[in-house]
Amino acid sequence: MMGRQIAQEELFYEFRLENHVPGDHLLRQLDAVLNFDRVRSVLAARYSQTGRPSIDPELMLRMLLIGYAYGIRSERRLCNEVHLNLAYRWFCRLGLDGAVPDHSTFSKNRYGRFRESDIYRVLFEDVVGQCRSAGLVGGEGFAVDGSLIGGDAGRGRRVETTDTIRAGNSTRAVREYLAALDAGSPVHHGDARFLSPTDPAAAWNTKEGRGKFGYFSNYLVDTDHAVIVDVEATPARLAQEIVATKTMLGRVNEAHGLKPQRLTADKAYGTGPFLGWLGDRKIIPHIPVLDRQHQTGGLLRREAFTFDSTNNHYICPQGKILKHRTARTETRIHIYRSTASDCRSCPVRPQCTRGAKRTLSVPFDEEARQHAIALQSTEAYRQSRRSRKKVEMLFAHMKQHLRFTRLKLRGLAGAAEEFLFVATVQNLRRLVRLKAPETCKPLCLSLA
């Protein structure tokens, strides 16, 4: 006989929300390590001492953590999910009958007290501090890289000058961009091919095939346990990656007293000026050198010439001297040149130059470049290159598991806030995975 399920309403229920959240649930583990004391103290100055109590800012931050941890991109949908999901309600301290805030509350706080207090960075740095206390941050080896995240701007709508943007509708993202541009911000100056009238701070990038507007999420990662120690948002221009790295290294030193012994990155970071900058700060660069010496058209390369540091000149394979002629500060290169008389009777002239004399262009930071090249034969360099993959794994996790491939907020400030929240979630997951909170262990046994 086929049964039929009949819902029977009971007058009284014995129900305890605590018993319906498994001990090994991710939110229970996150709750055991989260601490909002500093967040509350920072936000306290943004609230009035009189009037009706506001919605608890911790509740909003907990809801946002759920959204980024489970890939819920819409705040309207997030409110619905928190209303229905028992684990979400437990994590947000709502109980069974607690009211879920309206989705518009997030926007009102985001563009007000949250942004003014930089609360997302406060929360991120608190989690980094917890990872350090748990022994997950060694502070000796760092890796850096950037990943392209699409902005909330369609590729079909684009303009070529700021005049069109200034004449259009003045949205919040446009106003922030124009204010930064008028203030001379170097972040927004560059060889912009296109501009988006929707989000002009997002840069046009063709890294992933078809061009799109987006931002780089730049991660500075400790290579011991792949903990993200700092995050920086930049428009998706390659030149901004090195600028972001300098900013992050300075900030992590100021905030946590961390200064790495070595830094590993891909070849885009291997420019002479940046290698020299690292050398000045006693940071060992485990970075492939960006070198175009092979582009000589079949002529003798610079390695064929011997440098005499005492007299500051080069000696060619035939024993002739190339004297220092000038230093071009705009391109940061030294020019060394032979004489026409020496080259005229040289037996290897066809293999050396196509002109009357041979010219060598030597970067200002040639010593730093050669030092970085010499490091490539060491075992420490090879180990660092293997460790660099941890950054790429974090980006893969961000896009595939957290489904974070496109921004919902516009403007550079909006991108920075989203990147910080995603990195905070990734660090929290790393913390509870490698250092399970002691408070979770008895719960796991009692609720099994």
Phi, psi and omega per residue, in radians:
M1 nan 2.265 -3.108
M2 -1.358 2.229 -3.129
G3 -1.394 2.868 3.095
R4 -2.369 2.216 3.131
Q5 -1.369 2.204 3.127
I6 -2.130 2.148 -3.138
A7 -1.333 2.152 3.133
Q8 -1.984 2.066 3.130
E9 -1.380 2.301 3.070
E10 -1.843 2.668 -3.087
L11 -1.305 -0.673 -3.125
F12 -2.263 2.504 3.080
Y13 -2.184 2.510 2.968
E14 -1.809 1.849 -3.008
F15 -2.408 2.239 3.086
R16 -2.203 2.021 -3.057
L17 -1.022 -0.607 -3.120
E18 -0.999 -0.598 -3.080
N19 -1.376 -0.138 -3.069
H20 -1.873 0.172 3.042
V21 -1.970 1.924 -3.068
P22 -0.982 2.627 -3.122
G23 -1.121 -0.467 -3.130
D24 -1.712 0.217 3.138
H25 -1.172 2.473 -3.103
L26 -0.993 -0.727 -3.088
L27 -1.187 -0.571 3.078
R28 -1.152 -0.700 3.122
Q29 -1.185 -0.697 3.099
L30 -1.145 -0.685 -3.130
D31 -1.091 -0.557 -3.112
A32 -1.222 -0.382 -3.104
V33 -1.897 -0.261 -3.104
L34 -1.264 2.425 3.092
N35 -2.445 2.067 -3.080
F36 -1.828 0.276 -3.098
D37 -1.073 -0.823 -3.114
R38 -1.209 -0.645 3.096
V39 -1.034 -0.771 -3.132
R40 -1.143 -0.694 -3.130
S41 -1.177 -0.614 3.108
V42 -1.222 -0.695 -3.096
L43 -1.371 -0.301 -3.042
A44 -1.010 -0.640 -3.111
A45 -1.224 -0.256 -3.121
R46 -1.577 -0.066 -3.120
Y47 -1.948 2.544 3.100
S48 -1.285 2.658 3.118
Q49 -1.478 -0.122 -3.134
T50 -2.149 3.012 3.108
G51 1.629 -3.063 -3.129
R52 -1.288 2.557 3.093
P53 -1.072 2.439 3.138
S54 -1.487 3.049 2.977
I55 -1.145 2.350 -3.095
D56 -1.030 2.109 3.123
P57 -1.092 -0.494 3.093
E58 -1.109 -0.644 3.100
L59 -1.067 -0.772 -3.131
M60 -1.147 -0.704 3.141
L61 -1.188 -0.654 3.096
R62 -1.139 -0.697 3.109
M63 -1.128 -0.718 3.115
L64 -1.135 -0.653 3.078
L65 -1.065 -0.714 3.076
I66 -1.053 -0.790 -3.113
G67 -1.035 -0.783 -3.119
Y68 -1.359 -0.482 3.126
A69 -1.267 -0.524 -3.078
Y70 -2.017 0.249 3.042
G71 1.162 0.551 3.100
I72 -1.616 1.754 -2.971
R73 -1.425 -0.546 -3.097
S74 -1.543 2.256 3.117
E75 -1.263 -0.515 3.046
R76 -1.115 -0.776 3.103
R77 -1.195 -0.618 3.129
L78 -1.044 -0.742 3.121
C79 -1.086 -0.699 3.110
N80 -1.152 -0.720 -3.131
E81 -1.150 -0.735 3.122
V82 -1.128 -0.610 3.120
H83 -1.114 -0.629 -3.017
L84 -1.665 -0.527 -2.974
N85 -1.543 2.172 -3.094
L86 -1.150 -0.705 -3.137
A87 -1.148 -0.686 3.099
Y88 -1.109 -0.738 3.123
R89 -1.090 -0.740 3.135
W90 -1.087 -0.776 -3.111
F91 -1.126 -0.598 -3.104
C92 -1.549 0.066 3.122
R93 1.070 0.613 -3.084
L94 -1.643 -0.302 -3.051
G95 1.145 -2.785 -3.119
L96 -1.511 -0.467 -3.031
D97 -2.095 0.206 3.107
G98 -1.214 2.468 -3.105
A99 -1.412 2.343 3.085
V100 -1.484 2.319 -3.140
P101 -1.069 2.691 3.047
D102 -1.222 2.615 -3.087
H103 -1.087 -0.465 -3.138
S104 -1.190 -0.327 3.136
T105 -1.092 -0.591 -3.117
F106 -1.131 -0.777 -3.129
S107 -1.109 -0.741 -3.117
K108 -1.077 -0.701 3.140
N109 -1.400 -0.597 -3.098
R110 -1.068 -0.838 -3.079
Y111 -1.491 0.052 3.097
G112 -1.983 -1.882 -2.991
R113 -1.184 -0.532 -3.132
F114 -1.162 -0.816 -3.112
R115 -1.255 -0.681 -3.125
E116 -1.108 -0.587 -3.122
S117 -1.620 -0.062 -3.109
D118 0.932 0.793 -2.974
I119 -1.199 -0.488 3.137
Y120 -1.157 -0.657 3.089
R121 -1.232 -0.610 3.081
V122 -1.050 -0.802 3.135
L123 -1.134 -0.738 3.137
F124 -1.062 -0.816 -3.094
E125 -1.196 -0.534 3.045
D126 -1.097 -0.722 3.129
V127 -1.186 -0.681 3.061
V128 -1.052 -0.723 3.091
G129 -1.070 -0.665 3.084
Q130 -1.140 -0.695 3.102
C131 -1.112 -0.654 3.090
R132 -1.140 -0.773 -3.139
S133 -1.099 -0.527 3.121
A134 -1.437 0.003 3.107
G135 1.400 0.384 -3.105
L136 -1.667 -0.070 -3.132
V137 -2.099 1.940 3.134
G138 -1.399 -0.635 3.106
G139 1.418 0.108 -3.110
E140 -1.712 -0.732 -3.113
G141 -2.126 2.211 3.108
F142 -2.051 2.675 3.009
A143 -2.229 2.574 -3.109
V144 -2.363 2.518 3.077
D145 -2.917 2.894 3.105
G146 -2.257 2.569 3.139
S147 -2.216 2.440 -3.099
L148 -1.384 2.203 3.058
I149 -2.117 2.206 -3.119
G150 -1.140 2.453 3.095
G151 -1.514 2.974 3.109
D152 -1.467 1.162 -3.103
A153 -2.652 2.221 -3.141
G154 -1.282 2.527 -3.132
R155 -1.265 -0.355 -3.097
G156 -1.285 -0.489 3.141
R157 -1.750 1.899 3.113
R158 -2.646 2.600 3.129
V159 -2.211 2.976 -3.064
E160 -1.913 -0.237 -3.134
T161 -2.351 2.812 3.117
T162 -1.343 -0.246 -3.128
D163 -1.042 -0.722 3.128
T164 -1.141 -0.654 -3.133
I165 -1.185 -0.737 -3.139
R166 -1.127 -0.544 -3.095
A167 -1.468 -0.208 -3.081
G168 -1.524 -2.887 3.132
N169 -1.221 2.372 -3.069
S170 -1.617 1.579 3.063
T171 -1.492 3.011 -3.123
R172 -1.038 -0.796 -3.126
A173 -1.109 -0.672 3.126
V174 -1.176 -0.755 -3.141
R175 -1.094 -0.730 3.127
E176 -1.131 -0.703 3.132
Y177 -1.136 -0.832 -3.108
L178 -1.142 -0.642 3.099
A179 -1.124 -0.740 3.106
A180 -1.177 -0.661 3.138
L181 -1.155 -0.767 3.131
D182 -1.184 -0.485 3.113
A183 -1.399 -0.054 3.108
G184 1.428 0.437 3.140
S185 -1.064 2.189 -3.135
P186 -1.216 -0.281 -3.121
V187 -1.138 -0.615 -3.048
H188 -1.705 0.101 3.092
H189 -1.776 2.284 -3.135
G190 3.048 -3.090 -3.123
D191 -1.463 1.152 -3.115
A192 -1.197 2.098 3.129
R193 -1.371 -0.755 3.113
F194 -2.351 2.763 3.035
L195 -2.219 2.547 3.089
S196 -1.662 2.206 3.082
P197 -1.212 -0.264 3.122
T198 -1.501 -0.820 3.126
D199 -2.411 1.427 -3.041
P200 -1.167 -0.301 3.111
A201 -1.270 -0.425 3.107
A202 -1.235 2.361 -3.091
A203 -1.656 2.551 3.076
W204 -1.303 2.228 -3.051
N205 -2.448 2.399 -3.140
T206 -1.976 0.408 -3.079
K207 -1.063 -0.603 -3.064
E208 -1.881 0.630 3.102
G209 1.694 -1.938 3.105
R210 -1.079 2.397 -3.125
G211 -1.152 2.609 3.058
K212 -2.733 2.800 3.086
F213 -1.500 2.411 -3.122
G214 -2.963 -3.019 -3.124
Y215 -2.294 2.754 2.997
F216 -1.699 2.231 2.949
S217 -1.605 1.857 -3.077
N218 -1.650 2.137 -3.138
Y219 -1.902 2.352 2.921
L220 -1.918 2.028 -2.934
V221 -2.107 2.336 2.983
D222 -1.349 2.205 -2.983
T223 -1.380 -0.115 3.124
D224 -1.124 -0.949 -3.099
H225 -2.303 0.375 3.073
A226 1.032 0.713 3.044
V227 -1.533 2.295 3.120
I228 -1.395 1.999 -3.086
V229 -1.638 -0.299 3.042
D230 -2.828 2.745 -3.102
V231 -2.388 2.470 3.082
E232 -2.482 2.318 3.090
A233 -1.709 2.346 3.075
T234 -2.441 2.704 2.953
P235 -1.002 2.639 -3.000
A236 -1.303 1.111 3.041
R237 -2.086 2.337 -3.073
L238 -1.041 -0.604 -3.114
A239 -1.100 -0.398 -3.097
Q240 -1.410 -0.241 -3.097
E241 -1.156 -0.728 3.128
I242 -1.210 -0.680 3.082
V243 -1.040 -0.762 3.129
A244 -1.118 -0.667 3.137
T245 -1.101 -0.767 3.104
K246 -1.065 -0.740 3.122
T247 -1.088 -0.784 -3.097
M248 -1.175 -0.714 3.128
L249 -1.097 -0.706 3.099
G250 -1.178 -0.703 -3.093
R251 -1.232 -0.697 -3.114
V252 -1.232 -0.493 3.059
N253 -1.222 -0.706 -3.137
E254 -1.263 -0.707 -3.057
A255 -1.389 -0.641 -3.019
H256 -2.198 -0.016 -3.126
G257 1.198 0.468 -3.110
L258 -1.733 2.227 3.041
K259 -2.367 1.954 -3.034
P260 -1.241 2.669 3.014
Q261 -1.392 -0.526 -3.087
R262 -2.517 2.652 3.129
L263 -2.314 2.304 3.106
T264 -2.061 2.516 -3.115
A265 -2.780 3.073 3.116
D266 -1.496 -3.093 -2.979
K267 -1.158 -0.407 -3.132
A268 -1.103 -0.370 3.136
Y269 -1.604 -0.056 -3.012
G270 -1.512 0.746 3.089
T271 -1.486 2.678 -3.133
G272 -1.010 -0.864 3.142
P273 -1.017 -0.691 -3.125
F274 -1.256 -0.683 3.085
L275 -1.098 -0.673 3.072
G276 -1.159 -0.652 3.107
W277 -1.103 -0.726 3.099
L278 -1.158 -0.710 3.130
G279 -1.076 -0.671 3.110
D280 -1.100 -0.446 -3.122
R281 -1.798 0.237 3.065
K282 1.040 0.629 3.071
I283 -1.855 2.151 -3.095
I284 -1.304 2.141 -3.101
P285 -1.576 1.865 3.012
H286 -1.646 1.212 -2.992
I287 -2.347 2.280 3.036
P288 -1.065 2.412 -3.079
V289 -1.432 2.290 3.061
L290 -1.324 1.825 -2.976
D291 -2.272 2.235 3.114
R292 -2.036 0.437 -3.131
Q293 -1.162 -0.420 -3.118
H294 -1.243 -0.227 -3.130
Q295 -1.500 1.105 -3.089
T296 -1.935 0.050 3.131
G297 1.164 0.548 3.117
G298 1.536 -0.019 3.137
L299 -1.474 2.931 3.140
L300 -1.034 2.343 3.134
R301 -1.459 2.972 -3.063
R302 -1.136 -0.476 3.136
E303 -1.113 -0.334 3.127
A304 -1.304 -0.202 -3.116
F305 -1.810 2.482 -3.114
T306 -1.737 2.285 -3.123
F307 -1.619 2.286 3.064
D308 -1.826 1.766 -3.064
S309 -1.226 -0.464 -3.136
T310 -1.152 -0.763 -3.100
N311 -1.772 -0.029 3.124
N312 0.957 0.958 3.016
H313 -2.609 2.889 3.121
Y314 -1.848 2.643 3.103
I315 -2.062 2.190 -3.097
C316 -1.372 2.925 -3.137
P317 -1.005 -0.373 3.123
Q318 -1.658 0.145 3.074
G319 1.489 0.146 3.135
K320 -1.560 2.703 -3.029
I321 -1.739 2.379 2.999
L322 -1.924 1.884 -3.051
K323 -1.447 2.714 3.070
H324 -1.275 2.167 -3.072
R325 -1.808 -0.743 -3.087
T326 -2.849 2.873 3.045
A327 -2.162 2.086 -3.112
R328 -1.691 1.790 -3.057
T329 -1.194 -0.506 -3.101
E330 -1.193 -0.557 3.106
T331 -1.892 -0.017 3.095
R332 0.987 0.871 3.087
I333 -2.363 2.593 2.991
H334 -1.671 2.503 3.118
I335 -1.932 2.147 3.042
Y336 -2.026 2.386 -3.045
R337 -2.521 2.463 3.068
S338 -1.456 -3.079 3.065
T339 -1.806 2.694 -3.132
A340 -1.128 -0.584 -3.133
S341 -1.178 -0.637 3.124
D342 -1.199 -0.648 -3.087
C343 -1.419 -0.384 -3.039
R344 -1.077 -0.716 -3.073
S345 -1.788 0.210 -3.085
C346 -1.288 2.277 -3.106
P347 -1.237 -0.367 -3.121
V348 -1.869 0.360 -3.100
R349 -0.998 -0.729 3.134
P350 -1.045 -0.492 3.123
Q351 -1.536 -0.101 -3.029
C352 -1.926 -0.754 -3.081
T353 -2.680 2.695 3.068
R354 -1.845 0.003 3.110
G355 -1.889 -2.838 -3.129
A356 -1.383 -0.372 -3.112
K357 -2.595 2.816 -3.122
R358 -1.676 2.375 3.123
T359 -2.116 2.377 3.055
L360 -2.030 2.286 3.051
S361 -1.844 2.061 -3.046
V362 -2.089 2.144 3.136
P363 -1.092 2.671 3.071
F364 -1.012 -0.601 -3.036
D365 -1.739 0.599 -3.102
E366 -1.072 -0.625 -3.141
E367 -1.110 -0.738 3.108
A368 -1.151 -0.650 3.125
R369 -1.140 -0.773 3.139
Q370 -1.150 -0.617 3.085
H371 -1.116 -0.742 3.132
A372 -1.150 -0.653 3.108
I373 -1.144 -0.712 -3.140
A374 -1.118 -0.543 -3.129
L375 -1.202 -0.335 -3.041
Q376 -1.183 -0.251 3.134
S377 -1.624 0.035 -3.087
T378 -1.630 2.717 3.107
E379 -1.216 -0.581 3.113
A380 -1.082 -0.667 3.106
Y381 -1.129 -0.772 -3.131
R382 -1.136 -0.635 3.094
Q383 -1.156 -0.692 3.112
S384 -1.138 -0.668 3.127
R385 -1.118 -0.615 3.077
R386 -1.227 -0.644 -3.131
S387 -1.198 -0.418 -3.114
R388 -1.089 -0.405 -3.139
K389 -1.102 -0.349 -3.136
K390 -1.130 -0.551 3.089
V391 -1.169 -0.793 -3.129
E392 -1.116 -0.595 3.091
M393 -1.158 -0.628 3.092
L394 -1.139 -0.703 3.103
F395 -1.155 -0.688 3.102
A396 -1.108 -0.735 3.105
H397 -1.109 -0.704 -3.137
M398 -1.064 -0.723 -3.039
K399 -1.504 -0.627 -3.051
Q400 -1.545 -0.799 -3.055
H401 -1.558 -0.718 3.124
L402 -1.548 -0.095 3.093
R403 0.960 0.685 -3.121
F404 -1.788 1.578 -3.127
T405 -2.128 -0.158 -3.107
R406 -2.590 2.440 -3.132
L407 -1.352 2.623 2.997
K408 -1.817 -0.335 3.098
L409 -1.749 2.640 -3.132
R410 -1.885 2.743 3.134
G411 1.573 2.782 -3.125
L412 -1.131 -0.664 3.117
A413 -1.124 -0.703 3.108
G414 -1.126 -0.713 3.093
A415 -1.092 -0.728 3.141
A416 -1.081 -0.718 -3.136
E417 -1.136 -0.758 -3.141
E418 -1.169 -0.732 3.138
F419 -1.091 -0.699 3.131
L420 -1.133 -0.697 -3.125
F421 -1.176 -0.732 3.115
V422 -1.104 -0.771 3.131
A423 -1.123 -0.620 3.096
T424 -1.096 -0.773 3.114
V425 -1.096 -0.745 -3.141
Q426 -1.117 -0.700 3.102
N427 -1.178 -0.671 3.107
L428 -1.114 -0.734 3.108
R429 -1.116 -0.688 3.097
R430 -1.126 -0.709 -3.113
L431 -1.121 -0.823 -3.087
V432 -1.307 -0.389 3.128
R433 -1.356 -0.725 -3.077
L434 -1.598 -0.475 3.133
K435 -2.295 1.370 -3.106
A436 -1.059 2.244 -3.120
P437 -1.051 2.443 -3.137
E438 -1.106 -0.537 -3.109
T439 -1.172 -0.308 -3.126
C440 -1.471 -0.418 -2.994
K441 -1.161 -0.821 3.087
P442 -1.171 -0.556 3.097
L443 -1.125 -0.702 3.139
C444 -1.070 -0.622 -3.122
L445 -1.316 -0.706 -3.060
S446 -1.263 -0.492 -3.095
L447 -1.700 -0.005 -3.106
A448 -1.199 nan nan
